[in-house]
Amino acid sequence: MPYAPARHDAALPPVRVNLYSDTQTRPTRAMREAMLAAEVGDEQHGDDPTVHALCDRMAELLGKQAAMFLPSGTMCNEVAILTHCRPGDEILAHESAHIATSEGGAPWALAGAQVTGLRGPRGQFDAAALQAAIRPKTRYAPPQALVSVEQTANLGGGTVWPVEALQAVAELAHASGMATHMDGARLLNAAVAAGLPARDMAEGYDSVWLDFTKGLGAPLGAVLAGSHDFIDAAWRWKQRLGGALRQAGICAAGCLHALDHHVERLADDHANARLLARGLAQLPGIRLEAPQTNLVFFDTEGAGLEAAELAARLRQRGVQISVIGRYLGRACLHLDVGRADVETALAAMREALAA
Ligand SMILES: *Cc1c(COP(=O)(O)O)cnc(C)c1O
């Protein structure tokens, strides 16, 4: 299994509809122009005005005292975990959580902290499941330091945690002496879908971050927020990991542009996801649940076809999806996929299943 990504295969036709991930967006011309015009300085020294503007705006949006700019969402999770945890600590999160499944084991490798996976439908767990995992504090057991939730729950199907459930989990965590962290890679998708401010969803969470490279369409950047003390302590880890930057305002300007122009339109992605799901549900053997946001997970077992085979047939037809499990495929809607592209993808899907 090679670790480096495969290079583009010239034998394949060009990708016409890219549903592989909402990370596949290209910065728009207007976003590039905003980046070109950015005022910049040395971010490591606290001198980049555009990064300050973004962090102030994000602290406000997320309802926290302070924020920091980082290159990626993974670095936000890991900086937060390193700040909250000590080696030997235990983190409680859903068993499908990105921190447990998709960051190369970083909580273990970098923080020396283990993630214990909680169960629950669609990427979420409730206060009862959390309560069942909380042990008495003894000298024998690993200290339980942090509870982490994902809003939206990616491998749960892009589902939206209800605010009451988030708050019940946060209250129990705090009452049990644990800190709380929200992986908000797609928090604005959740906020737009639920019609609630992001800060209401993040209430009760000691740290929370948002990714600008998912449906928001920026080329890089994520912002981690928390109390003044938390962000102050997190700066040591940002520095240690090489996440302290120089003229990062170029990138922050793309993120500010996304906040101005790409948030409300997330509702279009959600509508396109429902359109795609309705079309998929009519195809023979394909099973799925109605999407809540921009991610559409579908089961191919009834069609007698592994997801990888379906993905390969679709790729031959210029449509890219991702393979999550043997019979589980995922299609992501985003900025660069319109209604007509959804129709194209559905037509390719029909052909691929009949082939
Ligand atoms: C994408 C993603 C991340 C990691 O973000 P990157 O910017 O790709 O490093 C973390 N958590 C969730 C839920 C994600 O979907």
The ligand as an ORCA input file, in Angstrom:
! r2SCAN-3c Opt
* xyz 0 1
  C     -11.519     17.090      6.673
  C     -11.760     16.825      8.103
  C     -10.750     17.037      9.052
  C      -9.343     17.422      8.667
  O      -9.259     18.614      7.988
  P      -8.043     18.892      6.967
  O      -8.186     20.343      6.665
  O      -8.268     17.984      5.809
  O      -6.773     18.569      7.680
  C     -11.059     16.830     10.375
  N     -12.276     16.441     10.763
  C     -13.275     16.224      9.881
  C     -14.610     15.817     10.387
  C     -13.040     16.389      8.528
  O     -14.027     16.144      7.659
*
